[in-house]
Amino acid sequence: MTATDAPLRNDPITARVLALAGLVQALAQVRRVADTGQAEESILATAMDSVFRIDAESVAAVYGGTAALRPGLQLLRDYFAGNARDGQLPKLAFSVMQLERRFSGEPQVVARVQAGIRGCAAAAARDGSSNPDVLAAMGALYSDTLSSLRPRILIQGNPHYLAQSAVVSEVRAVLLAAIRSATLWRQVGGGTLDFFLRRRQMTAAVDALL
């Protein structure tokens, strides 16, 4: 989640599509957890693993392979076709991109996040990145750092679940994973203009990956 990540080998458009798929896939999981209090374990693991894969050789490798991003790619295909099932998801994605740009311009905050991730890496490797203790630590890291920046990401959901500390920690932890994907998106040249100037190319890349 830094400017010092290893070079990420991928065709530029494919790389952007994969990072974007990682972003929307993580945010769809945020929405699911906030609404139901439950995560889809495989998607949660993909999101959280990406936080700890700092030196991956490609964007696909950050997520453990392209196949792990299939749900996100399907969400992108629906969005590009004008068939998005969750109208809040694109808005949330753009808000996260804005927050990531602000975050990347705050070296002290970046350093604190890096240190927090390094401090939790051993536990994630030993117990799994979606272990409740790891999620709690990552959620606390998000709360202590990124939540102080603007725009603040507000997540709507079921009040019953959002009153539970474990659910709130999980939501924040997966938001940290979404920031990781937004960082990748920026690092491989992604920007708002892509949605206007390269939409057809990105749609073709999504179709090819699926």
N, C-alpha and C positions, 0 to 999 in steps of 0.2 A: 504494500500500500504506500509505495514511496517512489520518488523519482529515480532511485538507484536500483529498481527492479532489473533483472537480467533482460536483455533484448528479447522481444517476444516475436518469434518467427510465425508468420501467417501472412497470406495475401491480405492487403490492407482492408478491403471491404469485408472479407470473411472474418478477420480479426475483430472488426468493429461489431459485426453482427453477433459474434460469439460473446463478446463483452456485454452487449446490450441484452442478449438472451439471459446471461447470468444475472444481470440487474433486474429484469422484469420477473425472472423466476424467483429470485429472493424476495422481491416485494409482494408477489402473489402469496408466498408463504407467510409473510408478515400479515397480510390481510386474513389469511386462513386462521392463523393462531389467534389473532385479535377477535375473530368472529366465533371460533369454536373451542379455543383453548387447547387445540391439539395440532401437532405438526405432522407432516408426511415425512417419515424418518429419512428416506433416501434423499429427498430434496433438501431437507435440513442439513444432512451431512455434507452434501455437495456444496451448499452455501458456506457452511462453517469451515470446511476443509480449505476453501479458496482463501480464507483469511490468512491461513498459516503457510500457504504455498507462495512464498515471496520470490523465490528464485526459479520459478518454472520457465522452461525454455520456449513455451508458446502459450497463447491464450487458452487453447483447448486444454493444455496440461494443467492450467490453474484449477480447472474444474474436474480433473480426472478423466478427461476425454470428451469428445463431442456428444456421445450418447447420453451423458449425464445432463446435457442441456436441452434434451428433446422437449420437455414441457415448456421451457422458455422460448424455444424456437417456434413451437406451435402458437404460443401467445403472440409472438411477433407476426407470424403469418396472418393470424386473425386481425391484428391491428392494422397491418398494411392493406388488408383486404376490406377494411371498414367494418369488420365484424367483431370488434372487441366486446367481450362479454362483461367486462368490469370497467365501466367508464372512469372509475377513480384511479385505475392503475397507471394510465399514461400521465395523468397529472402528478401522481406520486413520484413517478420516475423522473419527470422533469424537475421536481422539487429536490430530489436527491442529487441530481446532476448539479443543480445550483449550489447546494450545500457542499458538495465535493469540491467545487471550484473555490469556494470560500475557505474550506479546510486546507486545500493545497497551498493557499497563500498565507497560512499561519504556521510558520516553522516550529514554534514551541508546541503547538497542539499536535502537529505531525509527530514530533519527537516523543511526546507522551504516549500517543497511540502506538507507535513502534515499540516503545519500551514495554507497554502493557501486553502487546501481542507476544513479544519475545519471552516475557515473564510467564506466559501461560502455555507456551509452545510444548514444553515437556509434558505437562498434564494432558494436553490435547493429543499428543502422540501416544501417551500411555493409556489413557482412558477413552479416547475418542473425542473429536471436536464437538460433538453434540451431547456430551456428558452434561448432566445438570449443573455440576460445579463449574465446568468450563463456560457454559452458557451464562451462568450467573456472573462470572468474572468478566466476560466479554460485554454483557449488558451493563455492568457497572462502569466498565471502561468507556463505553459509548456515553453513558449518563454524565460521567465526569469530564468529558472532553467535547465531543461533537454536539451534545445537546445544548451547549452554551452558545453555539454559533447560529447565525441566521442565514437562510430561513429555517425556522424550527420545524421539524417534521412532526405533524400531528396525525396520529393513527386513530381512526374511528373503529369501533367494534362493539362487542357485547359487553356491557358494563360489568356483568357478573364475572367474566374472565379477566377483564382489564383491572379489576380490583385485587387480583391475585399476584403477589410479587413474583412468583416463578414465571407466570405468563408475561408480565411486563419485562422481566429480564430477557426472556426468549425473544420477544419482539425487538428489543434494543439490540440484542446480539445479532439478529438477522439483518437489522438495519445497518450494522457495521459491515456485514458481508455485502450488502447492497452498495455501500460506499466503496468497498474494494472493487466491485465491478465497475462502478462509475469512474474510479481512478484508472482502471484498465482502458475503458472507453476513451478517456482523454488521452492516455499515453499512446494509444495506437491511432490518434488523429481524429477521433470522433468529436462531433460538434453539432449544434442545432441545425446548421445549414445542411447537414447530411439528410435530414428528413425532408428537405425540399429539393436539393440538387442530386442526391444519390438514392432516392427512394426506390427507383426501379432496380438499380444495382443491388441494393440491400435485399429487396424482395426476391430477386433471382438467387442471391446467396442463401437466403433462408430456405428456399425451395430445394436448392442443391444439397444443403446439409440435411434436410429431412428426407 
